[in-house]
Amino acid sequence: MPLPPPRPDTTALITGASSGIGAGLARELAGRGHGVTLVARRQDRIAELARRLSAQYGVRAEALPCDLLDPAARDELPSRVDDLGLRVSVLINNAGIASGGDFTDQDPGHEIDMVRLNCEAVLGLTAAYAPGFQKQPGAILIVASASGFAPIPRQATYAATKAFALSLAEALHFELRPTGTSVTALCPGPVSTEIADGSPALRNLFARAPRFAVISADRCAALAIRGLERNKRVVVPSPAIRTASFFTRNTPHRVLIPATRRIYRI
């Protein structure tokens, strides 16, 4: 099931597009001729990226600043895209936040916001566009994580939100396949992005990750879009993380979780 062909009136809606994997996905899709609509809180960043993509690839690139933690703002997003005269043919649910360390040391407000952004926003936007894809095939990429394959002590909330994202994507992959719509879960391991900038614990964890397991955001994005084109159910872009994930998904939790706790002692 290839991606829907780019048209002047269609767009790929990409959340969390101001940096990292989101910006890489925008570049990858624009390079394939797709118009893109970039969504993030940082208006200056997405506006500058939109200008660059339009100049480099000759596509229509729009920047729509939006705080996806605000339910009203999120619910208005589809109508704002409609007002631009565009129809979303590719939905990229990429926006997310993380935390690291013992659950009892975390700010409860931040953990709740993580659930709202990593789960509620993903569900809300997917629910807004999936019904239309039943009539006119599209494509949905949900950025989960290799952390979603099993519970992870010291990343309890983050892993739980990514398990939600992974489960949702895998189920929709089968539900929407008869309509011709591709649904793929992207499950990266360590990627060179800004997600850990606000968390010393996460920075320490990423710093300890073997270099061979870390990939660039652009490489991750390229493999994600290639997998979406082929309607792969799950894409794990790093060979090392793919191997580790096989054991993660097939090891009993009573054995796996204590071992994971030692690895994630950050």
C-alpha positions as CSV (number, residue, x, y, z in Angstrom):
1,M,0.0,0.0,0.0
2,P,2.0,3.0,-1.2
3,L,1.5,6.4,0.3
4,P,-1.3,8.4,-1.2
5,P,0.1,10.4,-4.2
6,P,0.9,14.0,-3.5
7,R,-1.7,16.5,-4.8
8,P,-1.9,20.3,-4.7
9,D,-4.8,20.1,-2.2
10,T,-3.4,17.4,0.1
11,T,-1.0,17.6,2.9
12,A,0.9,15.6,5.5
13,L,0.1,16.8,9.0
14,I,3.1,16.3,11.2
15,T,3.0,17.0,15.0
16,G,6.1,17.8,16.9
17,A,7.7,19.0,13.7
18,S,9.9,21.7,15.2
19,S,13.0,19.5,15.6
20,G,14.3,15.9,15.8
21,I,12.3,13.1,14.2
22,G,9.4,15.3,13.4
23,A,11.5,17.7,11.4
24,G,13.2,14.7,9.7
25,L,9.8,13.3,8.7
26,A,8.8,16.6,7.2
27,R,12.0,16.7,5.2
28,E,11.5,13.1,4.0
29,L,7.9,13.7,2.9
30,A,8.7,17.0,1.3
31,G,11.5,15.4,-0.6
32,R,9.0,12.9,-2.0
33,G,6.8,15.8,-3.3
34,H,4.2,15.9,-0.4
35,G,3.0,19.2,0.9
36,V,3.4,19.4,4.7
37,T,1.6,21.1,7.5
38,L,3.9,21.5,10.5
39,V,2.5,21.5,14.0
40,A,4.3,22.4,17.2
41,R,4.3,25.0,19.9
42,R,7.5,26.8,18.7
43,Q,6.1,29.0,15.9
44,D,9.4,30.5,14.9
45,R,11.0,27.0,14.3
46,I,8.2,25.5,12.3
47,A,7.8,28.7,10.2
48,E,11.5,28.7,9.4
49,L,11.4,25.0,8.5
50,A,8.3,25.5,6.3
51,R,10.2,28.2,4.4
52,R,13.2,26.0,3.9
53,L,11.1,23.0,2.7
54,S,9.1,25.1,0.3
55,A,12.3,26.7,-1.2
56,Q,14.2,23.4,-1.4
57,Y,11.5,21.0,-2.6
58,G,8.9,23.3,-4.2
59,V,6.1,22.0,-2.1
60,R,3.4,23.8,-0.1
61,A,4.6,23.9,3.5
62,E,2.4,25.4,6.2
63,A,3.2,26.2,9.8
64,L,0.4,25.9,12.3
65,P,1.5,26.6,15.9
66,C,-0.6,24.6,18.4
67,D,-0.3,23.4,22.0
68,L,-1.6,19.9,21.7
69,L,-1.9,19.8,25.5
70,D,-4.8,22.2,25.1
71,P,-7.9,20.1,24.2
72,A,-9.6,23.1,22.6
73,A,-6.6,24.0,20.5
74,R,-6.2,20.4,19.4
75,D,-9.8,20.0,18.5
76,E,-9.6,23.2,16.4
77,L,-6.6,21.9,14.4
78,P,-8.6,20.0,11.7
79,S,-10.7,23.0,10.9
80,R,-7.6,25.2,10.7
81,V,-6.2,22.8,8.1
82,D,-9.6,22.9,6.3
83,D,-9.4,26.7,6.2
84,L,-6.2,26.4,4.3
85,G,-8.0,24.5,1.6
86,L,-6.1,21.3,2.4
87,R,-7.1,17.7,3.0
88,V,-4.8,15.6,5.2
89,S,-3.8,12.5,3.4
90,V,-0.9,11.5,5.7
91,L,-1.1,11.9,9.5
92,I,2.1,11.8,11.5
93,N,1.6,11.6,15.3
94,N,5.0,12.4,16.5
95,A,4.7,15.0,19.3
96,G,5.7,13.6,22.7
97,I,7.6,14.2,25.9
98,A,9.5,12.0,28.3
99,S,10.9,11.7,31.8
100,G,13.4,9.6,33.6
101,G,14.1,8.5,37.2
102,D,12.0,6.9,39.9
103,F,8.3,7.5,39.5
104,T,8.0,8.9,43.0
105,D,10.7,11.6,42.2
106,Q,8.8,12.9,39.2
107,D,6.5,16.0,39.0
108,P,3.0,14.5,38.9
109,G,1.9,17.4,36.6
110,H,4.5,16.5,34.1
111,E,3.6,12.8,34.2
112,I,0.0,13.7,33.6
113,D,0.9,16.0,30.7
114,M,2.9,13.1,29.2
115,V,-0.2,10.9,29.2
116,R,-2.2,13.7,27.7
117,L,0.3,14.4,24.9
118,N,1.7,10.9,24.2
119,C,-1.7,9.2,24.4
120,E,-4.7,11.6,24.4
121,A,-3.5,13.8,21.6
122,V,-2.5,10.8,19.5
123,L,-5.9,9.3,20.0
124,G,-7.7,12.6,19.3
125,L,-6.0,13.4,16.0
126,T,-6.2,9.8,14.8
127,A,-10.0,9.7,15.6
128,A,-10.4,13.0,13.7
129,Y,-8.8,11.6,10.5
130,A,-9.3,7.8,10.4
131,P,-13.0,7.9,9.4
132,G,-12.1,9.9,6.3
133,F,-9.4,7.5,5.4
134,Q,-12.0,4.7,5.3
135,K,-13.5,6.6,2.3
136,Q,-10.3,8.0,0.8
137,P,-7.2,5.9,1.7
138,G,-4.5,7.7,3.6
139,A,-1.6,6.8,5.8
140,I,-1.0,7.1,9.6
141,L,2.4,7.0,11.3
142,I,2.3,6.8,15.1
143,V,5.7,7.4,16.8
144,A,5.8,5.0,19.7
145,S,9.2,3.7,21.0
146,A,11.1,0.6,21.7
147,S,10.3,1.5,25.3
148,G,6.7,0.5,24.6
149,F,7.6,-3.2,24.3
150,A,7.7,-3.8,28.0
151,P,7.3,-2.0,31.4
152,I,10.5,-0.1,32.3
153,P,11.3,0.9,35.9
154,R,12.6,4.5,36.1
155,Q,10.7,5.3,32.9
156,A,7.4,4.0,34.1
157,T,5.0,6.6,32.6
158,Y,6.9,7.1,29.4
159,A,7.0,3.4,28.6
160,A,3.3,3.1,29.5
161,T,2.4,5.9,27.1
162,K,4.4,4.3,24.3
163,A,2.8,0.9,25.0
164,F,-0.5,2.7,24.4
165,A,0.7,4.2,21.2
166,L,2.1,0.9,19.9
167,S,-1.0,-1.0,20.8
168,L,-3.3,1.5,19.1
169,A,-1.2,1.6,15.9
170,E,-1.0,-2.2,15.7
171,A,-4.7,-2.6,16.1
172,L,-5.5,0.1,13.5
173,H,-3.0,-1.5,11.1
174,F,-5.4,-4.4,10.8
175,E,-8.6,-2.5,11.1
176,L,-7.8,0.0,8.3
177,R,-5.9,-2.3,6.0
178,P,-9.0,-3.3,4.0
179,T,-9.6,0.3,3.2
180,G,-6.1,0.7,1.6
181,T,-4.9,2.9,4.5
182,S,-1.4,2.2,5.8
183,V,-0.9,2.4,9.6
184,T,2.6,2.0,11.0
185,A,4.1,2.2,14.5
186,L,7.6,3.7,14.6
187,C,9.6,2.2,17.6
188,P,13.0,3.8,17.8
189,G,15.5,3.3,20.5
190,P,18.0,6.1,21.3
191,V,17.8,8.9,18.6
192,S,19.8,12.1,18.6
193,T,17.0,14.6,19.4
194,E,16.1,17.2,22.0
195,I,13.7,15.0,24.0
196,A,16.2,14.6,26.8
197,D,17.2,18.2,27.1
198,G,15.0,18.9,30.0
199,S,15.9,15.8,32.0
200,P,19.4,15.2,33.4
201,A,18.4,11.6,34.1
202,L,17.5,11.0,30.4
203,R,20.7,12.7,29.2
204,N,22.7,10.4,31.4
205,L,20.8,7.4,30.0
206,F,21.4,8.5,26.4
207,A,25.0,9.2,27.1
208,R,25.5,5.6,28.3
209,A,23.8,4.1,25.2
210,P,26.2,2.2,23.0
211,R,27.1,4.4,20.0
212,F,26.1,1.6,17.6
213,A,22.6,1.6,18.9
214,V,22.0,5.4,18.4
215,I,20.8,6.6,15.0
216,S,20.2,10.1,13.6
217,A,16.8,11.7,13.5
218,D,17.0,11.9,9.6
219,R,17.9,8.2,9.3
220,C,15.1,7.3,11.7
221,A,12.7,9.4,9.6
222,A,13.8,7.8,6.3
223,L,13.3,4.3,7.6
224,A,9.9,5.3,9.1
225,I,8.5,6.6,5.8
226,R,9.9,3.6,3.9
227,G,8.1,1.3,6.3
228,L,4.9,3.4,6.0
229,E,5.0,3.1,2.2
230,R,5.2,-0.7,2.6
231,N,2.5,-0.7,5.3
232,K,4.8,-2.3,7.8
233,R,3.0,-2.9,11.1
234,V,6.0,-1.9,13.2
235,V,9.3,-0.2,12.2
236,V,12.3,-0.5,14.6
237,P,14.9,1.5,12.8
238,S,18.1,0.5,14.6
239,P,19.4,-3.1,14.0
240,A,20.7,-3.3,17.5
241,I,17.5,-2.2,19.0
242,R,15.6,-4.5,16.7
243,T,17.5,-7.4,18.1
244,A,17.0,-6.3,21.7
245,S,13.3,-5.8,21.1
246,F,12.9,-9.4,19.9
247,F,14.1,-10.6,23.3
248,T,12.1,-7.9,25.1
249,R,8.9,-9.0,23.5
250,N,9.5,-12.7,24.1
251,T,10.9,-12.7,27.6
252,P,8.6,-13.2,30.6
253,H,8.1,-10.0,32.6
254,R,9.2,-11.6,35.8
255,V,12.6,-12.1,34.3
256,L,12.7,-9.0,32.0
257,I,11.6,-6.2,34.4
258,P,14.4,-6.8,37.1
259,A,17.0,-6.9,34.3
260,T,15.5,-3.8,32.7
261,R,15.6,-2.0,36.1
262,R,19.4,-2.5,36.3
263,I,19.9,-1.2,32.7
264,Y,17.8,1.9,33.4
265,R,19.4,2.7,36.7
266,I,20.0,6.4,35.8
